[in-house]
Amino acid sequence: MNTKTLTRHILCLSLSLLLVLGALAGCGTNASDKKTEGSNVPAETAAKETAAEPSGEADAKQELTPVTLSEVAHSIFYAPQYAAIELGYFEEEGIDLTLINSAGADKVMTALISDGADIGFMGSEASIYVYAEGNPDYAVNFAQLTQRAGNFLVGREADEDFKWEDLKGKNVLGGRAGGMPEMVFEYILKKNGIDPKTDLSIDQSIDFGLTAAAFMEGDADYTVEFEPFATSIELENSGSVVASLGVDSGYVPYTAYCAKKSYYEEHADIIQGFTNAIQKGLDYVNSHTAEEIAAVIKPQFEETDESTIAAIVERYLSQDTWKEDLVFSEESFDLLQDILTEAGELAEKVPYADLVNTEYAEQAKSDR
């Protein structure tokens, strides 16, 4: 090979090397831009942080699968879920969780059906309604979290001698027709010989989450509230909790996780990992004090004092709110359908085997 030929080969190799290095630099820039999308972190700072991360940690983050969870409400009632988030249990299961509050079971189901969420967390009545309507890609429940109602009856004054009969002739701020809060409320009224239609006036016109504000403004004699709203009314000296719907209704399958049939077919591993994470959160809550739980979930409720969170958690612990495992039994599902039927919301019962899958909860239970 002569000198000119050798020189040309060297130049070609050098040019190729420069092109490769340029492409790699471009890839690095794109990765940095992607990392900072939607955040307030300057791109240069993020790039430095990325470069400083050990390669093992960076690889682990990239391996997480994004999952969007739509919840019916953001309430301390769901403390095990928030413990799982704050303690990193979802990351341990390879899940990058995005949590959205859809404010109502009907809206959670809408998000699920429209692919705005991968997993829904709400009262299982919504999945029954969708199935009964004939939707072929209906939602299947795979994990039951709460076994009692999580709301409370709040009156204008403290009343240690309160009886449900005291509601006769009164005005009460209730919930949406066909939703678990309202149906459980009416279920309790009927158990106590009270006709929800004629013995009192139940206002169902106020949107979920806004009833506490309406009550404090002077509407109605009583209101049915979740936490932290029930306690916030007490702290504002605008009312007092007089009864627990969770205690007076007994064990009820109040809230559960579900996903569409089509999601199960493609993401069975994600459903299992998700269930494992929730079981770990449930185990944590069932084995720690209210103060310890409050400290863990405080970032989820930044506007609420930690001592208040602890008091609310203790209230839920004392009434045996959370299950020991996530298995949704047929007996519980039948009770739910009885409540729906009695409320006039269900004409014909639907098959448990179609709407509940316990294999993931059973596996999470056995892996503890």
LOMINU-176941 format. One line per 4 residues: number of its first residue (from 1); their letters; for each residue x, y, z of N, C-alpha, C. Coordinates in pm, whole numbers, always signed. Layout:
<nodes>
NUM = a = X:Y:Z:X:Y:Z:X:Y:Z; ...
</nodes>
This chain:
<nodes>
1 = mntk = +86:-119:+0:+0:+0:+0:+89:+124:+0; +67:+221:-94:+150:+341:-100:+107:+441:+7; +185:+547:+17:+162:+646:+124:+29:+717:+110; -10:+755:-16:-137:+827:-38:-256:+740:+2
5 = tltr = -247:+613:-37:-358:+522:-3:-372:+506:+147; -256:+490:+213:-258:+476:+359:-317:+600:+425; -281:+716:+375:-330:+843:+430:-482:+852:+416; -532:+811:+294:-678:+817:+272:-751:+725:+371
9 = hilc = -695:+605:+396:-758:+511:+490:-763:+570:+630; -655:+634:+669:-650:+694:+803:-753:+805:+816; -764:+889:+710:-862:+998:+712:-1005:+945:+719; -1033:+840:+645:-1167:+780:+646:-1202:+724:+784
13 = lsls = -1104:+654:+843:-1128:+600:+976:-1151:+709:+1079; -1075:+818:+1068:-1090:+930:+1161:-1227:+994:+1148; -1272:+1013:+1021:-1403:+1073:+997:-1515:+985:+1052; -1502:+854:+1031:-1603:+761:+1083:-1611:+767:+1235
17 = lllv = -1492:+774:+1298:-1488:+781:+1444:-1556:+908:+1495; -1533:+1020:+1426:-1595:+1146:+1465:-1746:+1140:+1454; -1795:+1077:+1347:-1940:+1064:+1327:-2004:+980:+1438; -1935:+871:+1475:-1988:+785:+1582:-1993:+861:+1713
21 = lgal = -1884:+934:+1743:-1881:+1012:+1867:-1989:+1119:+1868; -2014:+1181:+1754:-2119:+1283:+1744:-2255:+1225:+1768; -2279:+1107:+1714:-2409:+1041:+1733:-2432:+1006:+1879; -2323:+955:+1942:-2335:+922:+2083:-2362:+1045:+2167
25 = agcg = -2299:+1155:+2134:-2321:+1280:+2207:-2465:+1326:+2191; -2520:+1312:+2070:-2659:+1349:+2046:-2753:+1266:+2128; -2724:+1131:+2139:-2808:+1044:+2220:-2807:+1087:+2366; -2689:+1125:+2415:-2678:+1169:+2553:-2760:+1293:+2578
29 = tnas = -2763:+1387:+2482:-2841:+1508:+2497:-2989:+1477:+2502; -3036:+1385:+2415:-3176:+1350:+2413:-3219:+1285:+2543; -3133:+1199:+2597:-3165:+1133:+2723:-3180:+1235:+2835; -3091:+1335:+2834:-3098:+1439:+2937:-3225:+1520:+2924
33 = dkkt = -3262:+1555:+2799:-3384:+1632:+2776:-3505:+1555:+2824; -3508:+1425:+2797:-3621:+1342:+2835:-3635:+1335:+2985; -3524:+1325:+3055:-3526:+1315:+3201:-3587:+1438:+3264; -3564:+1558:+3205:-3609:+1681:+3266:-3743:+1728:+3214
37 = egsn = -3805:+1655:+3124:-3933:+1696:+3069:-4037:+1705:+3179; -4107:+1820:+3185:-4213:+1837:+3282:-4162:+1867:+3422; -4034:+1894:+3440:-3981:+1924:+3573:-3921:+2062:+3574; -3884:+2107:+3695:-3820:+2239:+3710:-3669:+2229:+3719
41 = vpae = -3614:+2111:+3698:-3470:+2091:+3709:-3402:+2136:+3579; -3305:+2229:+3584:-3235:+2271:+3463:-3172:+2152:+3392; -3171:+2156:+3259:-3119:+2044:+3181:-2973:+2014:+3215; -2891:+2121:+3236:-2749:+2099:+3265:-2733:+2029:+3399
45 = taak = -2814:+2073:+3499:-2806:+2010:+3631:-2847:+1864:+3624; -2957:+1838:+3551:-3005:+1700:+3537:-2900:+1613:+3469; -2833:+1670:+3368:-2731:+1594:+3295:-2617:+1557:+3388; -2576:+1653:+3477:-2470:+1625:+3572:-2512:+1516:+3670
49 = etaa = -2641:+1526:+3717:-2689:+1426:+3811:-2693:+1289:+3746; -2735:+1286:+3620:-2740:+1159:+3548:-2601:+1100:+3535; -2503:+1186:+3502:-2366:+1138:+3484:-2308:+1088:+3616; -2356:+1149:+3728:-2302:+1112:+3857:-2362:+983:+3913
53 = epsg = -2479:+942:+3858:-2544:+822:+3908:-2463:+697:+3875; -2452:+605:+3971:-2390:+476:+3939:-2468:+409:+3826; -2399:+341:+3738:-2465:+281:+3623:-2572:+181:+3666; -2552:+111:+3777:-2651:+14:+3825:-2783:+80:+3859
57 = eada = -2777:+199:+3927:-2900:+269:+3964:-2971:+321:+3840; -2896:+374:+3745:-2956:+425:+3621:-3026:+314:+3545; -2962:+197:+3538:-3022:+83:+3468:-3150:+39:+3539; -3148:+40:+3673:-3266:-4:+3749:-3385:+88:+3722
61 = kqel = -3358:+220:+3716:-3465:+316:+3689:-3524:+295:+3551; -3438:+267:+3453:-3484:+248:+3318:-3569:+121:+3304; -3549:+24:+3394:-3621:-102:+3385:-3760:-96:+3446; -3794:+10:+3520:-3926:+22:+3581:-4034:+38:+3474
65 = tpvt = -4145:-29:+3493:-4257:-21:+3399:-4357:+83:+3448; -4392:+182:+3365:-4489:+283:+3409:-4630:+225:+3421; -4695:+255:+3533:-4833:+211:+3558:-4910:+330:+3616; -5027:+357:+3559:-5111:+466:+3609:-5226:+409:+3690
69 = lsev = -5237:+454:+3814:-5343:+411:+3905:-5439:+527:+3929; -5567:+503:+3902:-5671:+604:+3928:-5743:+566:+4056; -5741:+655:+4156:-5806:+627:+4283:-5936:+706:+4296; -6030:+651:+4372:-6161:+711:+4387:-6156:+838:+4472
73 = ahsi = -6063:+845:+4564:-6045:+961:+4651:-5907:+953:+4712; -5854:+1067:+4753:-5725:+1069:+4821:-5753:+1084:+4969; -5756:+972:+5038:-5800:+971:+5177:-5708:+884:+5262; -5693:+921:+5387:-5614:+842:+5482:-5677:+704:+5500
77 = fyap = -5801:+691:+5459:-5870:+562:+5456:-5789:+457:+5378; -5708:+504:+5283:-5629:+413:+5200:-5480:+414:+5239; -5454:+426:+5368:-5318:+434:+5420:-5225:+323:+5370; -5268:+197:+5358:-5176:+93:+5310:-5121:+122:+5170
81 = qyaa = -5204:+181:+5086:-5159:+215:+4951:-5050:+322:+4955; -5070:+422:+5038:-4971:+531:+5046:-4843:+484:+5116; -4857:+391:+5209:-4737:+334:+5272:-4655:+259:+5167; -4724:+186:+5079:-4654:+113:+4972:-4581:+209:+4880
85 = ielg = -4642:+323:+4853:-4579:+423:+4766:-4456:+483:+4835; -4474:+530:+4957:-4368:+602:+5026:-4252:+512:+5069; -4278:+385:+5090:-4173:+292:+5131:-4103:+225:+5013; -4142:+263:+4892:-4073:+213:+4773:-4108:+72:+4731
89 = yfee = -4223:+23:+4777:-4259:-115:+4744:-4292:-135:+4597; -4344:-32:+4532:-4375:-46:+4389:-4246:-54:+4307; -4148:+27:+4344:-4019:+20:+4275:-3955:-117:+4294; -3970:-173:+4413:-3916:-307:+4439:-3977:-411:+4344
93 = egid = -4099:-385:+4301:-4169:-477:+4211:-4155:-436:+4065; -4065:-340:+4038:-4038:-299:+3900:-4142:-205:+3841; -4215:-133:+3927:-4323:-46:+3880:-4293:+101:+3910; -4309:+183:+3808:-4301:+329:+3822:-4445:+379:+3826
97 = ltli = -4497:+403:+3947:-4639:+431:+3965:-4672:+579:+3953; -4776:+608:+3875:-4834:+742:+3868:-4973:+735:+3928; -4999:+817:+4031:-5127:+814:+4102:-5209:+936:+4064; -5335:+912:+4022:-5425:+1023:+3990:-5554:+1008:+4072
101 = nsag = -5605:+1118:+4121:-5729:+1119:+4198:-5844:+1158:+4105; -5931:+1063:+4076:-6041:+1089:+3983:-6167:+1136:+4054; -6169:+1134:+4187:-6280:+1188:+4265:-6415:+1126:+4228; -6428:+998:+4257:-6555:+929:+4232:-6537:+800:+4155
105 = adkv = -6611:+697:+4194:-6597:+567:+4129:-6637:+572:+3982; -6738:+651:+3950:-6781:+661:+3810:-6671:+719:+3724; -6598:+816:+3778:-6490:+879:+3703:-6368:+788:+3693; -6344:+708:+3797:-6235:+610:+3791:-6263:+509:+3680
109 = mtal = -6386:+460:+3673:-6421:+363:+3571:-6412:+424:+3431; -6450:+549:+3419:-6436:+617:+3290:-6291:+623:+3248; -6202:+656:+3342:-6058:+661:+3313:-6007:+525:+3271; -6056:+421:+3336:-6012:+285:+3306:-6057:+242:+3166
113 = isdg = -6183:+265:+3136:-6239:+222:+3007:-6177:+299:+2890; -6146:+426:+2915:-6089:+510:+2809:-5938:+501:+2800; -5877:+408:+2877:-5731:+389:+2880:-5657:+509:+2939; -5728:+586:+3021:-5662:+694:+3093:-5592:+644:+3217
117 = adig = -5618:+518:+3252:-5553:+453:+3367:-5539:+305:+3338; -5439:+243:+3398:-5417:+100:+3382:-5492:+20:+3488; -5495:+75:+3609:-5560:+8:+3722:-5652:+108:+3791; -5768:+61:+3832:-5863:+146:+3902:-5880:+101:+4046
121 = fmgs = -5900:+196:+4135:-5922:+167:+4277:-6049:+238:+4321; -6152:+159:+4353:-6284:+216:+4381:-6374:+109:+4440; -6498:+146:+4466:-6596:+47:+4507:-6625:-46:+4389; -6636:-176:+4417:-6652:-273:+4309:-6788:-269:+4243
125 = easi = -6877:-188:+4297:-7008:-174:+4232:-6993:-122:+4089; -6891:-38:+4066:-6871:+18:+3931:-6841:-92:+3830; -6762:-191:+3871:-6730:-301:+3779:-6854:-386:+3751; -6942:-398:+3849:-7066:-473:+3830:-7157:-403:+3731
129 = yvya = -7166:-270:+3742:-7250:-194:+3649:-7201:-210:+3505; -7070:-201:+3484:-7014:-212:+3349:-7039:-351:+3291; -7021:-452:+3374:-7047:-590:+3329:-7194:-608:+3292; -7283:-556:+3376:-7427:-571:+3353:-7471:-499:+3226
133 = egnp = -7398:-395:+3188:-7431:-322:+3065:-7385:-395:+2940; -7307:-502:+2957:-7266:-583:+2843:-7135:-543:+2778; -7055:-460:+2846:-6924:-421:+2792:-6834:-545:+2787; -6784:-585:+2668:-6704:-707:+2659:-6568:-697:+2727
137 = dyav = -6512:-576:+2734:-6382:-558:+2798:-6405:-497:+2936; -6476:-571:+3021:-6514:-521:+3152:-6397:-530:+3250; -6413:-463:+3364:-6307:-460:+3466:-6323:-578:+3561; -6210:-641:+3592:-6208:-756:+3683:-6133:-717:+3811
141 = nfaq = -6194:-742:+3926:-6134:-708:+4055:-6031:-812:+4095; -5914:-768:+4142:-5809:-862:+4179:-5756:-845:+4321; -5795:-740:+4392:-5745:-720:+4528:-5841:-631:+4606; -5890:-679:+4719:-5976:-601:+4807:-5893:-543:+4921
145 = ltqr = -5898:-412:+4939:-5815:-347:+5042:-5891:-322:+5172; -6009:-262:+5163:-6082:-225:+5283:-6201:-318:+5306; -6230:-345:+5433:-6340:-436:+5466:-6449:-369:+5550; -6436:-239:+5565:-6541:-160:+5630:-6555:-28:+5554
149 = agnf = -6669:+35:+5569:-6688:+169:+5514:-6592:+265:+5585; -6544:+363:+5512:-6446:+454:+5569:-6498:+592:+5598; -6631:+609:+5594:-6685:+742:+5618:-6759:+750:+5751; -6787:+873:+5792:-6844:+899:+5924:-6961:+996:+5911
153 = lvgr = -7054:+984:+6003:-7165:+1079:+6008:-7125:+1193:+6100; -7131:+1314:+6047:-7092:+1433:+6122:-7215:+1519:+6147; -7236:+1554:+6274:-7348:+1640:+6310:-7298:+1777:+6354; -7391:+1864:+6384:-7354:+2001:+6425:-7291:+2004:+6564
157 = eade = -7335:+1913:+6650:-7286:+1910:+6787:-7241:+1769:+6824; -7152:+1760:+6923:-7113:+1630:+6975:-7236:+1563:+7038; -7248:+1433:+7017:-7366:+1363:+7067:-7329:+1219:+7101; -7290:+1197:+7226:-7247:+1063:+7269:-7364:+964:+7272
161 = dfkw = -7486:+1015:+7275:-7604:+929:+7281:-7675:+920:+7146; -7602:+950:+7038:-7665:+950:+6905:-7724:+813:+6871; -7843:+817:+6814:-7908:+699:+6759:-7950:+732:+6616; -7947:+630:+6529:-7979:+655:+6389:-8121:+709:+6373
165 = edlk = -8208:+676:+6468:-8345:+729:+6462:-8347:+881:+6472; -8237:+938:+6524:-8231:+1084:+6538:-8230:+1154:+6402; -8205:+1080:+6295:-8201:+1141:+6162:-8339:+1165:+6104; -8440:+1110:+6164:-8575:+1130:+6111:-8613:+1278:+6110
169 = gknv = -8659:+1322:+5994:-8697:+1462:+5977:-8581:+1557:+5955; -8459:+1505:+5946:-8340:+1589:+5931:-8294:+1596:+5785; -8209:+1696:+5759:-8147:+1711:+5627:-8003:+1662:+5635; -7965:+1572:+5542:-7831:+1511:+5543:-7767:+1528:+5406
173 = lggr = -7640:+1567:+5404:-7563:+1571:+5280:-7510:+1430:+5254; -7560:+1366:+5149:-7523:+1229:+5119:-7429:+1217:+5001; -7430:+1100:+4937:-7341:+1075:+4824:-7418:+1050:+4696; -7343:+1021:+4591:-7401:+997:+4459:-7485:+870:+4461
177 = aggm = -7601:+874:+4397:-7686:+757:+4386:-7612:+646:+4314; -7614:+525:+4370:-7545:+412:+4309:-7401:+396:+4352; -7349:+492:+4431:-7212:+483:+4481:-7210:+416:+4618; -7097:+357:+4653:-7087:+285:+4781:-7116:+372:+4903
181 = pemv = -7066:+496:+4912:-7095:+576:+5032:-7244:+591:+5056; -7318:+623:+4951:-7462:+644:+4966:-7536:+512:+4993; -7497:+407:+4922:-7567:+280:+4939:-7545:+221:+5078; -7423:+234:+5131:-7397:+184:+5266:-7473:+267:+5369
185 = feyi = -7479:+397:+5347:-7557:+485:+5435:-7703:+441:+5439; -7761:+420:+5322:-7901:+378:+5315:-7920:+237:+5373; -7819:+153:+5355:-7821:+17:+5411:-7833:+23:+5563; -7756:+114:+5625:-7761:+130:+5771:-7897:+186:+5814
189 = lkkn = -7947:+283:+5739:-8077:+341:+5773:-8186:+233:+5774; -8186:+149:+5672:-8287:+44:+5663:-8272:-58:+5776; -8146:-87:+5813:-8121:-179:+5925:-8181:-125:+6054; -8191:+8:+6062:-8245:+72:+6182:-8390:+116:+6164
193 = gidp = -8456:+61:+6065:-8599:+87:+6046:-8631:+225:+5992; -8538:+285:+5921:-8559:+420:+5867:-8571:+411:+5715; -8672:+473:+5659:-8692:+476:+5514:-8614:+594:+5456; -8512:+568:+5374:-8431:+677:+5318:-8510:+773:+5230
197 = ktdl = -8621:+728:+5180:-8700:+810:+5087:-8797:+904:+5158; -8848:+859:+5273:-8957:+936:+5336:-8927:+989:+5475; -8834:+924:+5548:-8811:+962:+5688:-8712:+1076:+5707; -8638:+1109:+5603:-8541:+1219:+5611:-8515:+1272:+5470
201 = sidq = -8444:+1382:+5462:-8410:+1439:+5331:-8260:+1424:+5307; -8223:+1352:+5199:-8082:+1331:+5166:-8048:+1411:+5041; -7960:+1507:+5056:-7917:+1591:+4943:-7803:+1521:+4870; -7828:+1481:+4744:-7727:+1413:+4664:-7677:+1500:+4548
205 = sidf = -7699:+1631:+4558:-7666:+1721:+4448:-7525:+1776:+4453; -7455:+1758:+4566:-7323:+1817:+4583:-7215:+1717:+4542; -7119:+1763:+4464:-7013:+1675:+4413:-6931:+1616:+4526; -6879:+1497:+4497:-6795:+1425:+4592:-6675:+1512:+4631
209 = glta = -6648:+1520:+4759:-6534:+1599:+4807:-6569:+1743:+4842; -6691:+1787:+4809:-6730:+1926:+4835:-6835:+1936:+4946; -6880:+1821:+4996:-6985:+1823:+5097:-6939:+1883:+5230; -6813:+1861:+5265:-6763:+1916:+5392:-6768:+2069:+5390
213 = aafm = -6727:+2129:+5280:-6730:+2275:+5267:-6874:+2325:+5272; -6964:+2254:+5205:-7105:+2293:+5205:-7163:+2285:+5346; -7124:+2180:+5417:-7173:+2164:+5555:-7123:+2278:+5643; -6996:+2314:+5631:-6939:+2420:+5715:-6997:+2557:+5680
217 = egda = -7052:+2568:+5559:-7116:+2694:+5520:-7258:+2705:+5574; -7307:+2595:+5633:-7437:+2603:+5699:-7546:+2515:+5641; -7517:+2438:+5534:-7620:+2353:+5474:-7634:+2224:+5555; -7758:+2182:+5579:-7791:+2051:+5635:-7760:+2038:+5784
221 = dytv = -7823:+1934:+5843:-7804:+1903:+5985:-7689:+1806:+6005; -7668:+1719:+5906:-7563:+1618:+5912:-7498:+1604:+5775; -7378:+1548:+5775:-7311:+1517:+5649:-7234:+1386:+5664; -7221:+1313:+5555:-7146:+1186:+5554:-7010:+1215:+5491
225 = efep = -6902:+1195:+5569:-6769:+1239:+5524:-6661:+1132:+5541; -6566:+1132:+5445:-6444:+1055:+5459:-6342:+1139:+5536; -6234:+1076:+5574:-6120:+1149:+5631:-6027:+1192:+5518; -5960:+1306:+5531:-5951:+1387:+5654:-6061:+1492:+5671
229 = fats = -6167:+1487:+5585:-6270:+1591:+5591:-6349:+1588:+5722; -6379:+1468:+5773:-6455:+1459:+5897:-6379:+1527:+6011; -6250:+1498:+6021:-6169:+1559:+6126:-6148:+1708:+6103; -6137:+1749:+5978:-6119:+1893:+5948:-6241:+1973:+5994
233 = iele = -6360:+1916:+5981:-6481:+1983:+6030:-6473:+2000:+6181; -6426:+1896:+6250:-6412:+1904:+6395:-6309:+2010:+6434; -6197:+2013:+6363:-6092:+2109:+6394:-6136:+2254:+6371; -6231:+2272:+6279:-6287:+2406:+6252:-6402:+2440:+6346
237 = nsgs = -6429:+2347:+6440:-6540:+2365:+6534:-6673:+2386:+6463; -6688:+2319:+6348:-6811:+2331:+6270:-6900:+2208:+6283; -6854:+2109:+6357:-6933:+1988:+6372:-6854:+1881:+6446; -6915:+1764:+6463:-6850:+1657:+6538:-6897:+1522:+6483
241 = vvas = -6803:+1426:+6479:-6838:+1291:+6436:-6929:+1228:+6541; -7045:+1177:+6497:-7140:+1116:+6590:-7156:+966:+6568; -7112:+917:+6450:-7124:+773:+6423:-7028:+734:+6311; -6988:+608:+6314:-6902:+551:+6210:-6985:+458:+6123
245 = lgvd = -6989:+486:+5993:-7061:+397:+5903:-6991:+262:+5893; -6859:+262:+5911:-6784:+138:+5907:-6821:+44:+6019; -6843:+99:+6137:-6881:+17:+6253:-7025:-31:+6239; -7114:+60:+6201:-7257:+26:+6203:-7304:-54:+6081
249 = sgyv = -7225:-56:+5975:-7263:-137:+5859:-7207:-278:+5867; -7104:-297:+5951:-7038:-428:+5958:-6937:-443:+5847; -6889:-566:+5828:-6788:-592:+5725:-6850:-584:+5586; -6796:-495:+5505:-6845:-472:+5369:-6724:-458:+5275
253 = pyta = -6725:-522:+5158:-6613:-506:+5063:-6620:-368:+4999; -6559:-271:+5064:-6582:-131:+5028:-6503:-85:+4906; -6374:-115:+4903:-6290:-70:+4790:-6195:-181:+4747; -6173:-189:+4615:-6087:-292:+4559:-6018:-240:+4433
257 = ycak = -5914:-311:+4392:-5839:-277:+4270:-5889:-363:+4155; -5895:-303:+4037:-5941:-378:+3920:-5868:-329:+3795; -5874:-410:+3691:-5817:-376:+3561:-5903:-440:+3453; -5896:-387:+3334:-5974:-442:+3224:-5921:-581:+3184
261 = ksyy = -6010:-663:+3132:-5971:-797:+3088:-5852:-792:+2992; -5856:-697:+2901:-5750:-686:+2801:-5615:-655:+2864; -5615:-583:+2977:-5489:-550:+3045:-5429:-674:+3110; -5513:-760:+3166:-5465:-884:+3226:-5392:-970:+3123
265 = eeha = -5447:-976:+3003:-5393:-1063:+2900:-5250:-1027:+2862; -5216:-899:+2871:-5084:-852:+2830:-4993:-818:+2947; -5049:-801:+3069:-4967:-749:+3179:-4990:-827:+3310; -5000:-957:+3300:-5022:-1038:+3421:-4910:-1018:+3522
269 = diiq = -4787:-999:+3475:-4673:-979:+3565:-4684:-846:+3640; -4738:-745:+3572:-4756:-615:+3637:-4865:-624:+3744; -4975:-693:+3713:-5082:-711:+3811:-5026:-781:+3936; -4943:-883:+3916:-4886:-954:+4030:-4792:-864:+4110
273 = gftn = -4705:-791:+4041:-4614:-700:+4110:-4689:-592:+4186; -4793:-538:+4125:-4875:-436:+4190:-4939:-492:+4317; -4996:-612:+4305:-5060:-676:+4420:-4959:-703:+4531; -4840:-746:+4495:-4734:-769:+4594:-4703:-641:+4671
277 = aiqk = -4694:-530:+4597:-4661:-402:+4661:-4770:-359:+4759; -4896:-374:+4720:-5006:-337:+4809:-5009:-427:+4932; -4980:-556:+4912:-4977:-649:+5027:-4867:-607:+5126; -4753:-564:+5075:-4646:-517:+5163:-4691:-393:+5241
281 = gldy = -4761:-302:+5173:-4814:-184:+5241:-4915:-221:+5347; -4999:-319:+5316:-5099:-368:+5410:-5032:-430:+5532; -4928:-511:+5507:-4854:-573:+5617:-4790:-467:+5707; -4738:-361:+5645:-4674:-255:+5723:-4776:-188:+5815
285 = vnsh = -4890:-151:+5758:-4994:-82:+5836:-5047:-170:+5948; -5060:-299:+5922:-5114:-389:+6023:-5013:-428:+6130; -4889:-383:+6118:-4786:-420:+6215:-4714:-300:+6276; -4766:-179:+6251:-4703:-59:+6306:-4806:+30:+6375
289 = taee = -4756:+121:+6457:-4844:+211:+6531:-4897:+320:+6441; -5002:+385:+6486:-5061:+495:+6410:-4959:+607:+6389; -4875:+631:+6490:-4774:+737:+6478:-4670:+702:+6372; -4628:+577:+6368:-4531:+533:+6268:-4590:+541:+6127
293 = iaav = -4713:+499:+6114:-4780:+504:+5984:-4796:+649:+5938; -4834:+735:+6030:-4852:+877:+5998:-4723:+939:+5947; -4612:+905:+6009:-4483:+960:+5968:-4449:+916:+5825; -4485:+794:+5791:-4455:+741:+5657:-4541:+806:+5550
297 = ikpq = -4671:+819:+5575:-4762:+868:+5470:-4779:+1020:+5471; -4712:+1090:+5562:-4724:+1236:+5571:-4702:+1306:+5437; -4604:+1266:+5353:-4585:+1335:+5225:-4708:+1332:+5135; -4797:+1237:+5154:-4920:+1230:+5075:-5026:+1329:+5123
301 = feet = -5006:+1384:+5243:-5104:+1475:+5302:-5031:+1594:+5365; -4965:+1669:+5279:-4876:+1775:+5326:-4949:+1883:+5404; -5078:+1905:+5376:-5152:+2011:+5443:-5214:+1966:+5576; -5194:+1840:+5611:-5250:+1787:+5735:-5139:+1761:+5835
305 = dest = -5157:+1806:+5959:-5057:+1784:+6063:-5037:+1634:+6087; -4914:+1597:+6117:-4883:+1456:+6138:-4962:+1399:+6255; -4983:+1480:+6359:-5060:+1433:+6474:-5206:+1406:+6436; -5258:+1488:+6345:-5396:+1467:+6297:-5404:+1340:+6214
309 = iaai = -5304:+1318:+6129:-5300:+1196:+6049:-5297:+1074:+6140; -5216:+1081:+6245:-5205:+969:+6339:-5340:+941:+6407; -5410:+1048:+6443:-5541:+1031:+6509:-5641:+964:+6415; -5636:+1002:+6287:-5727:+943:+6189:-5692:+797:+6164
313 = very = -5562:+769:+6151:-5517:+631:+6131:-5561:+545:+6249; -5546:+596:+6369:-5588:+522:+6488:-5738:+493:+6486; -5813:+589:+6438:-5958:+571:+6428:-5990:+455:+6333; -5918:+448:+6222:-5940:+340:+6126:-5888:+206:+6179
317 = lsqd = -5773:+209:+6245:-5719:+85:+6302:-5814:+27:+6406; -5871:+112:+6487:-5955:+66:+6598:-6083:+0:+6550; -6127:+30:+6428:-6250:-32:+6378:-6220:-142:+6277; -6096:-188:+6272:-6059:-303:+6189:-6091:-277:+6041
321 = twke = -6043:-164:+5992:-6077:-119:+5857:-6011:-202:+5747; -5884:-240:+5768:-5807:-303:+5661:-5797:-454:+5678; -5802:-524:+5566:-5790:-670:+5568:-5648:-714:+5602; -5632:-840:+5636:-5500:-897:+5657:-5436:-936:+5523
325 = dlvf = -5521:-972:+5429:-5474:-1004:+5294:-5569:-940:+5194; -5540:-956:+5064:-5616:-886:+4960:-5716:-975:+4887; -5737:-1095:+4938:-5827:-1191:+4871:-5972:-1143:+4883; -6037:-1129:+4769:-6177:-1083:+4760:-6265:-1208:+4757
329 = sees = -6325:-1242:+4869:-6400:-1367:+4880:-6536:-1359:+4811; -6589:-1476:+4779:-6722:-1482:+4716:-6830:-1435:+4813; -6812:-1465:+4939:-6909:-1422:+5041:-6919:-1269:+5045; -6804:-1202:+5038:-6802:-1056:+5039:-6867:-999:+4913
333 = fdll = -6840:-1064:+4799:-6896:-1018:+4672:-7048:-1035:+4673; -7096:-1142:+4730:-7241:-1164:+4740:-7306:-1058:+4828; -7240:-1022:+4939:-7292:-917:+5026:-7302:-785:+4951; -7199:-754:+4874:-7200:-631:+4794:-7320:-630:+4700
337 = qdil = -7344:-741:+4633:-7455:-747:+4539:-7591:-738:+4611; -7597:-790:+4733:-7719:-776:+4812:-7748:-629:+4842; -7643:-555:+4874:-7658:-411:+4903:-7704:-337:+4779; -7644:-371:+4663:-7683:-307:+4538:-7828:-339:+4502
341 = teag = -7867:-464:+4522:-8003:-506:+4490:-8103:-436:+4580; -8071:-428:+4710:-8160:-362:+4806:-8174:-214:+4776; -8067:-156:+4720:-8069:-13:+4686:-8140:+13:+4554; -8180:-94:+4483:-8248:-77:+4356:-8155:-48:+4241
345 = elae = -8024:-76:+4258:-7926:-45:+4155:-7889:-167:+4070; -7935:-286:+4108:-7898:-408:+4036:-8020:-497:+4020; -8057:-523:+3894:-8175:-605:+3867:-8146:-754:+3877; -8024:-793:+3841:-7987:-934:+3840:-7841:-949:+3879
349 = kvpy = -7812:-1044:+3966:-7675:-1064:+4012:-7586:-1113:+3898; -7456:-1079:+3911:-7358:-1117:+3809:-7264:-1223:+3867; -7197:-1301:+3781:-7113:-1412:+3831:-6984:-1365:+3899; -6963:-1416:+4019:-6840:-1388:+4094:-6717:-1428:+4012
353 = adlv = -6723:-1545:+3947:-6608:-1598:+3873:-6566:-1508:+3758; -6659:-1431:+3704:-6627:-1340:+3594:-6564:-1210:+3641; -6605:-1164:+3758:-6566:-1029:+3801:-6460:-1025:+3912; -6421:-1142:+3962:-6317:-1145:+4066:-6213:-1251:+4032
357 = ntey = -6087:-1210:+4036:-5975:-1301:+4015:-5887:-1295:+4140; -5880:-1406:+4213:-5807:-1406:+4340:-5664:-1461:+4330; -5622:-1506:+4212:-5492:-1574:+4202:-5375:-1482:+4239; -5385:-1354:+4205:-5274:-1262:+4235:-5267:-1233:+4385
361 = aeqa = -5384:-1213:+4448:-5388:-1189:+4592:-5344:-1313:+4670; -5383:-1430:+4622:-5341:-1554:+4687:-5190:-1571:+4679; -5133:-1537:+4563:-4988:-1549:+4547:-4915:-1449:+4637; -4965:-1327:+4642:-4903:-1225:+4729:-4912:-1266:+4876
365 = ksdr = -5023:-1328:+4911:-5043:-1375:+5048:-4943:-1486:+5083; -4925:-1579:+4993:-4835:-1692:+5019:-4687:-1653:+5017; -4655:-1542:+4949:-4516:-1497:+4937:-4471:-1412:+5056; -4560:-1380:+5147:-4525:-1293:+5259:-4419:-1356:+5349
</nodes>
